[in-house]
């Protein structure tokens, strides 16, 4: 048991880091929800889709601010609920997921991707589910009493990441086979790649969560 773990028994309940994790994961799920809503708007709802995509930018900025605040708290507080490097790694991993979902939304705006494919919708659905699992697993870190639950949710995230890989591969193959406009090939491939990478980053969060759970098992 590390010195940091021993000190956990001697200090008051954490009031710094878990609220920041809670805020980060809440906003992460909101980004995933807005992105999924955006790609499920109809062609006649361009203004509504634009509102969703702009909101994603705002939410991503909030998570960046939370990540920055977490680093400040690490510099100010000697005692932490679990290892300092794990706190930094977890918040950075959550921030990475937000970055790539925002990247996908931003590319849709910049490239004026009007026709939303089934693959894009599926990937946003996968990312939403993965972010919801992240929120639940991170909440379970608070008392470390549901380590099996954390492990189970991480396994589900890994399966979703594998599923996203398959969706991405099939989508890219379909684009190369059926799309004749080279610019459209580039547009859709970049959007799909950003969404697929977001799921990869969800797996990165799961890796950190599993590492923390193992240390406290």
C-alpha contacts under 8 A as a table, 3 or more apart, distances in Angstrom:
res1	aa1	res2	aa2	distance
1	X	5	X	6.17
1	X	6	X	6.94
2	X	5	X	5.18
2	X	6	X	6.49
3	X	6	X	5.08
3	X	7	X	6.28
4	X	7	X	5.20
4	X	8	X	6.55
4	X	79	X	6.74
4	X	80	X	7.04
4	X	81	X	7.83
4	X	82	X	6.78
4	X	83	X	6.69
5	X	8	X	5.20
5	X	9	X	7.50
5	X	81	X	7.66
5	X	82	X	6.65
5	X	83	X	7.93
6	X	9	X	5.91
6	X	10	X	7.42
7	X	10	X	5.08
7	X	11	X	6.33
7	X	79	X	7.16
8	X	11	X	5.57
8	X	12	X	7.92
8	X	79	X	7.74
8	X	80	X	7.64
8	X	81	X	6.40
11	X	79	X	7.97
14	X	17	X	6.70
14	X	18	X	6.89
14	X	80	X	7.45
14	X	81	X	6.30
15	X	18	X	6.68
15	X	19	X	6.68
16	X	19	X	6.13
16	X	20	X	6.81
16	X	73	X	7.32
17	X	20	X	5.12
17	X	21	X	6.28
17	X	70	X	6.88
17	X	73	X	7.74
17	X	80	X	7.83
17	X	81	X	7.66
18	X	21	X	4.92
18	X	22	X	6.03
18	X	142	X	6.73
19	X	22	X	4.97
19	X	23	X	6.16
20	X	23	X	5.12
20	X	24	X	6.10
20	X	66	X	6.39
20	X	70	X	6.98
21	X	24	X	5.03
21	X	25	X	6.14
21	X	91	X	7.17
21	X	138	X	7.23
22	X	25	X	5.37
22	X	26	X	6.07
22	X	135	X	7.56
22	X	138	X	7.69
22	X	139	X	6.98
23	X	26	X	5.19
23	X	27	X	6.23
23	X	66	X	7.68
24	X	27	X	5.31
24	X	28	X	6.07
24	X	63	X	5.58
24	X	66	X	6.54
24	X	91	X	7.94
24	X	94	X	7.40
25	X	28	X	4.77
25	X	29	X	6.19
25	X	94	X	7.43
25	X	131	X	7.58
25	X	134	X	7.17
25	X	135	X	5.15
25	X	138	X	7.82
26	X	29	X	5.36
26	X	30	X	6.35
26	X	135	X	6.92
27	X	30	X	4.86
27	X	31	X	6.21
27	X	59	X	6.20
27	X	60	X	7.78
27	X	62	X	7.66
27	X	63	X	6.85
28	X	31	X	5.17
28	X	32	X	6.39
28	X	59	X	7.77
28	X	60	X	7.82
28	X	63	X	7.57
28	X	94	X	7.61
28	X	97	X	7.84
28	X	98	X	6.17
28	X	131	X	6.59
29	X	32	X	5.04
29	X	33	X	6.07
29	X	128	X	6.60
29	X	131	X	5.49
29	X	132	X	6.00
29	X	135	X	7.52
30	X	33	X	4.97
30	X	34	X	6.06
30	X	59	X	7.62
31	X	34	X	5.19
31	X	35	X	6.07
31	X	56	X	5.38
31	X	59	X	6.41
31	X	60	X	7.30
31	X	98	X	7.22
31	X	101	X	7.36
31	X	102	X	7.83
32	X	35	X	5.15
32	X	36	X	6.14
32	X	101	X	7.20
32	X	124	X	6.96
32	X	127	X	6.43
32	X	128	X	4.82
32	X	131	X	7.04
33	X	36	X	5.14
33	X	37	X	6.08
33	X	128	X	6.21
34	X	37	X	4.99
34	X	38	X	5.94
34	X	52	X	5.53
34	X	53	X	7.27
34	X	55	X	7.53
34	X	56	X	6.62
35	X	38	X	5.00
35	X	39	X	6.42
35	X	52	X	6.85
35	X	53	X	6.84
35	X	56	X	7.18
35	X	101	X	7.58
35	X	105	X	6.85
35	X	124	X	6.61
36	X	39	X	5.45
36	X	40	X	6.36
36	X	121	X	6.77
36	X	124	X	5.19
36	X	125	X	6.22
36	X	128	X	7.31
37	X	40	X	5.11
37	X	41	X	6.48
37	X	49	X	7.82
37	X	52	X	7.36
38	X	41	X	5.56
38	X	48	X	7.61
38	X	49	X	4.75
38	X	50	X	7.68
38	X	52	X	5.61
38	X	53	X	6.77
39	X	49	X	7.33
39	X	116	X	6.24
39	X	120	X	7.44
39	X	121	X	6.05
39	X	124	X	7.97
40	X	116	X	7.95
40	X	121	X	6.97
41	X	44	X	8.00
41	X	45	X	5.98
41	X	46	X	7.66
41	X	48	X	7.45
41	X	49	X	6.27
42	X	45	X	5.31
42	X	46	X	7.50
43	X	46	X	6.21
43	X	114	X	6.99
43	X	115	X	7.47
45	X	48	X	5.24
45	X	49	X	6.29
46	X	49	X	5.06
46	X	50	X	6.09
47	X	50	X	5.00
47	X	51	X	6.31
48	X	51	X	5.12
48	X	52	X	6.49
49	X	52	X	5.13
49	X	53	X	6.30
50	X	53	X	5.10
50	X	54	X	6.13
50	X	109	X	7.51
51	X	54	X	5.17
51	X	55	X	6.13
52	X	55	X	5.10
52	X	56	X	6.35
53	X	56	X	5.10
53	X	57	X	6.74
53	X	105	X	5.73
53	X	106	X	7.20
53	X	109	X	7.46
54	X	57	X	5.26
54	X	58	X	6.71
55	X	58	X	5.09
55	X	59	X	6.26
56	X	59	X	5.09
56	X	60	X	6.06
56	X	102	X	6.22
56	X	105	X	7.40
57	X	60	X	5.19
57	X	61	X	6.29
57	X	102	X	6.23
58	X	61	X	5.19
58	X	62	X	6.47
59	X	62	X	5.03
59	X	63	X	6.50
60	X	63	X	5.19
60	X	64	X	6.35
60	X	98	X	5.82
60	X	99	X	6.75
60	X	102	X	6.64
61	X	64	X	5.04
61	X	65	X	6.33
62	X	65	X	5.05
62	X	66	X	6.30
63	X	66	X	4.92
63	X	67	X	6.15
63	X	95	X	6.32
63	X	98	X	7.45
64	X	67	X	5.10
64	X	68	X	6.26
64	X	95	X	6.48
65	X	68	X	5.04
65	X	69	X	6.16
66	X	69	X	4.97
66	X	70	X	6.12
67	X	70	X	5.06
67	X	71	X	6.47
67	X	91	X	5.96
67	X	92	X	6.78
67	X	95	X	6.93
68	X	71	X	5.22
68	X	72	X	6.41
69	X	72	X	4.97
69	X	73	X	6.21
70	X	73	X	5.08
70	X	74	X	6.22
70	X	88	X	7.52
70	X	91	X	7.59
71	X	74	X	5.04
71	X	75	X	6.39
71	X	88	X	7.01
72	X	75	X	5.16
72	X	76	X	6.34
73	X	76	X	4.98
73	X	77	X	5.86
74	X	77	X	5.45
74	X	78	X	7.40
74	X	80	X	7.86
74	X	84	X	7.00
75	X	78	X	7.73
77	X	80	X	6.91
80	X	83	X	6.77
80	X	84	X	6.63
82	X	86	X	7.11
82	X	87	X	7.02
82	X	212	X	7.97
83	X	86	X	5.29
83	X	87	X	6.45
84	X	87	X	5.11
84	X	88	X	6.33
85	X	88	X	5.13
85	X	89	X	5.99
86	X	89	X	4.90
86	X	90	X	5.91
86	X	208	X	7.08
86	X	212	X	6.92
87	X	90	X	5.28
87	X	91	X	6.27
88	X	91	X	5.43
88	X	92	X	6.03
89	X	92	X	5.14
89	X	93	X	6.01
89	X	208	X	6.84
90	X	93	X	5.09
90	X	94	X	6.28
90	X	205	X	6.25
90	X	208	X	5.94
90	X	209	X	7.26
91	X	94	X	5.12
91	X	95	X	6.15
92	X	95	X	5.00
92	X	96	X	6.18
93	X	96	X	5.04
93	X	97	X	6.59
93	X	201	X	6.68
93	X	202	X	7.63
93	X	204	X	6.16
93	X	205	X	5.17
93	X	208	X	7.92
94	X	97	X	5.31
94	X	98	X	6.59
94	X	201	X	7.79
94	X	202	X	7.49
94	X	205	X	6.24
95	X	98	X	5.13
95	X	99	X	6.17
96	X	99	X	4.97
96	X	100	X	6.47
96	X	198	X	7.62
96	X	201	X	6.21
97	X	100	X	5.50
97	X	101	X	6.37
97	X	198	X	5.08
97	X	199	X	7.36
97	X	201	X	5.15
97	X	202	X	6.00
98	X	101	X	5.25
98	X	102	X	6.06
98	X	198	X	7.54
99	X	102	X	5.20
99	X	103	X	6.07
99	X	198	X	7.86
100	X	103	X	4.68
100	X	104	X	6.18
100	X	194	X	5.63
100	X	195	X	6.74
100	X	197	X	6.64
100	X	198	X	4.98
101	X	104	X	5.15
101	X	105	X	6.36
101	X	194	X	6.86
101	X	195	X	6.18
101	X	198	X	5.83
102	X	105	X	5.02
102	X	106	X	5.96
103	X	106	X	5.03
103	X	107	X	6.08
103	X	194	X	6.29
104	X	107	X	5.22
104	X	108	X	6.33
104	X	190	X	7.84
104	X	191	X	5.14
104	X	192	X	7.53
104	X	194	X	5.09
104	X	195	X	5.88
105	X	108	X	5.18
105	X	109	X	6.43
105	X	191	X	7.89
106	X	109	X	5.09
106	X	110	X	6.07
107	X	110	X	5.05
107	X	111	X	5.68
107	X	112	X	7.87
107	X	187	X	7.81
107	X	190	X	7.49
107	X	191	X	6.14
108	X	111	X	5.42
108	X	112	X	5.62
108	X	113	X	4.98
108	X	114	X	7.90
108	X	191	X	6.69
109	X	112	X	5.09
109	X	113	X	6.77
111	X	187	X	6.34
113	X	116	X	7.05
113	X	187	X	7.31
113	X	188	X	7.70
116	X	120	X	6.47
116	X	121	X	7.23
117	X	120	X	5.33
117	X	121	X	6.52
118	X	121	X	5.10
118	X	122	X	6.06
119	X	122	X	4.96
119	X	123	X	6.14
119	X	167	X	6.43
119	X	168	X	7.27
119	X	171	X	6.05
119	X	192	X	7.89
120	X	123	X	5.22
120	X	124	X	6.31
120	X	191	X	7.90
120	X	192	X	6.36
120	X	195	X	7.76
121	X	124	X	5.26
121	X	125	X	6.21
122	X	125	X	5.00
122	X	126	X	6.22
122	X	167	X	7.66
123	X	126	X	4.99
123	X	127	X	6.15
123	X	164	X	6.21
123	X	167	X	7.27
123	X	168	X	7.91
123	X	192	X	7.82
123	X	195	X	6.24
123	X	196	X	6.86
124	X	127	X	5.03
124	X	128	X	6.10
124	X	195	X	6.90
125	X	128	X	5.12
125	X	129	X	6.35
126	X	129	X	5.24
126	X	130	X	6.19
126	X	160	X	6.36
126	X	164	X	6.88
126	X	199	X	7.58
127	X	130	X	5.04
127	X	131	X	6.07
127	X	195	X	7.67
127	X	198	X	7.08
127	X	199	X	5.77
127	X	202	X	7.84
128	X	131	X	5.18
128	X	132	X	6.23
129	X	132	X	5.14
129	X	133	X	6.33
130	X	133	X	5.10
130	X	134	X	6.25
130	X	156	X	7.90
130	X	157	X	5.52
130	X	160	X	6.86
130	X	199	X	7.39
130	X	202	X	6.52
131	X	134	X	4.91
131	X	135	X	6.25
131	X	202	X	7.05
132	X	135	X	5.12
132	X	136	X	6.47
133	X	136	X	5.18
133	X	137	X	6.12
133	X	153	X	5.93
133	X	154	X	7.77
133	X	156	X	7.92
133	X	157	X	7.10
134	X	137	X	5.11
134	X	138	X	5.95
134	X	153	X	7.55
134	X	154	X	7.92
134	X	202	X	7.63
134	X	205	X	7.41
134	X	206	X	7.34
135	X	138	X	5.33
135	X	139	X	6.23
136	X	139	X	5.20
136	X	140	X	6.43
136	X	153	X	7.98
137	X	140	X	5.11
137	X	141	X	6.80
137	X	149	X	7.16
137	X	150	X	4.90
137	X	153	X	6.41
137	X	154	X	7.71
137	X	209	X	7.60
138	X	141	X	5.30
138	X	142	X	7.48
138	X	150	X	7.82
138	X	209	X	7.45
139	X	142	X	5.75
140	X	143	X	6.50
140	X	144	X	6.19
140	X	145	X	7.19
140	X	146	X	5.97
140	X	147	X	7.38
140	X	149	X	7.63
140	X	150	X	6.68
141	X	144	X	4.90
141	X	145	X	7.80
141	X	146	X	7.76
141	X	147	X	7.79
141	X	150	X	7.91
141	X	213	X	7.87
143	X	146	X	7.81
144	X	147	X	6.04
144	X	213	X	7.64
144	X	216	X	7.34
146	X	149	X	5.18
146	X	150	X	6.51
147	X	150	X	5.02
147	X	151	X	6.28
147	X	213	X	5.85
147	X	217	X	7.13
148	X	151	X	5.03
148	X	152	X	6.12
149	X	152	X	5.06
149	X	153	X	6.17
150	X	153	X	5.24
150	X	154	X	6.17
150	X	209	X	7.27
150	X	210	X	7.22
150	X	213	X	7.29
151	X	154	X	5.08
151	X	155	X	6.31
151	X	210	X	6.21
151	X	213	X	7.58
152	X	155	X	5.15
152	X	156	X	6.41
153	X	156	X	5.01
153	X	157	X	6.27
154	X	157	X	5.00
154	X	158	X	6.29
154	X	203	X	7.76
154	X	206	X	5.01
154	X	207	X	7.57
154	X	209	X	7.51
154	X	210	X	6.98
155	X	158	X	5.05
155	X	159	X	6.36
156	X	159	X	5.10
156	X	160	X	6.26
157	X	160	X	5.01
157	X	161	X	6.19
157	X	202	X	7.02
157	X	203	X	6.16
157	X	206	X	6.87
158	X	161	X	5.08
158	X	162	X	6.35
158	X	203	X	5.87
158	X	206	X	7.67
159	X	162	X	5.12
159	X	163	X	6.17
160	X	163	X	4.89
160	X	164	X	6.09
160	X	199	X	7.62
161	X	164	X	5.03
161	X	165	X	6.34
161	X	199	X	5.45
161	X	200	X	6.02
161	X	202	X	7.65
161	X	203	X	6.53
162	X	165	X	5.12
162	X	166	X	6.55
163	X	166	X	5.21
163	X	167	X	6.33
164	X	167	X	5.03
164	X	168	X	6.02
164	X	196	X	6.03
164	X	199	X	6.88
165	X	168	X	5.13
165	X	169	X	6.13
165	X	196	X	6.65
166	X	169	X	5.18
166	X	170	X	6.21
167	X	170	X	5.34
167	X	171	X	6.03
168	X	171	X	5.06
168	X	172	X	6.13
168	X	192	X	6.54
168	X	193	X	7.38
168	X	196	X	6.54
169	X	172	X	5.33
169	X	173	X	6.21
170	X	173	X	5.12
170	X	174	X	6.11
171	X	174	X	5.05
171	X	175	X	6.22
172	X	175	X	5.03
172	X	176	X	6.29
172	X	189	X	6.45
173	X	176	X	5.29
173	X	177	X	6.19
174	X	177	X	5.07
174	X	178	X	5.96
174	X	179	X	7.83
175	X	178	X	5.39
175	X	179	X	5.16
175	X	185	X	6.28
175	X	188	X	7.90
175	X	189	X	7.92
176	X	179	X	5.91
176	X	180	X	7.99
176	X	185	X	7.01
179	X	182	X	7.53
179	X	184	X	7.21
179	X	185	X	6.48
180	X	185	X	7.86
181	X	184	X	5.37
181	X	185	X	6.47
182	X	185	X	5.03
182	X	186	X	6.48
183	X	186	X	5.19
183	X	187	X	6.20
184	X	187	X	4.94
184	X	188	X	6.03
185	X	188	X	5.55
185	X	189	X	5.96
186	X	189	X	5.22
186	X	190	X	6.11
187	X	190	X	5.45
187	X	191	X	6.41
188	X	191	X	5.17
188	X	192	X	6.01
189	X	192	X	5.14
189	X	193	X	5.93
190	X	193	X	4.99
190	X	194	X	6.19
191	X	194	X	5.26
191	X	195	X	6.37
192	X	195	X	5.16
192	X	196	X	6.08
193	X	196	X	5.07
193	X	197	X	5.99
194	X	197	X	5.09
194	X	198	X	6.18
195	X	198	X	5.07
195	X	199	X	6.65
196	X	199	X	5.23
196	X	200	X	6.48
197	X	200	X	4.78
197	X	201	X	6.22
198	X	201	X	5.03
198	X	202	X	6.35
199	X	202	X	4.89
199	X	203	X	6.46
200	X	203	X	5.07
200	X	204	X	6.46
201	X	204	X	4.68
201	X	205	X	6.43
202	X	205	X	5.09
202	X	206	X	6.39
203	X	206	X	4.92
203	X	207	X	6.22
204	X	207	X	5.04
204	X	208	X	6.53
205	X	208	X	5.25
205	X	209	X	6.21
206	X	209	X	4.96
206	X	210	X	6.06
207	X	210	X	5.24
207	X	211	X	6.25
208	X	211	X	5.09
208	X	212	X	6.29
209	X	212	X	5.19
209	X	213	X	6.15
210	X	213	X	5.02
210	X	214	X	6.10
211	X	214	X	5.23
211	X	215	X	6.41
212	X	215	X	5.23
212	X	216	X	6.52
213	X	216	X	5.24
213	X	217	X	6.04
214	X	217	X	5.13
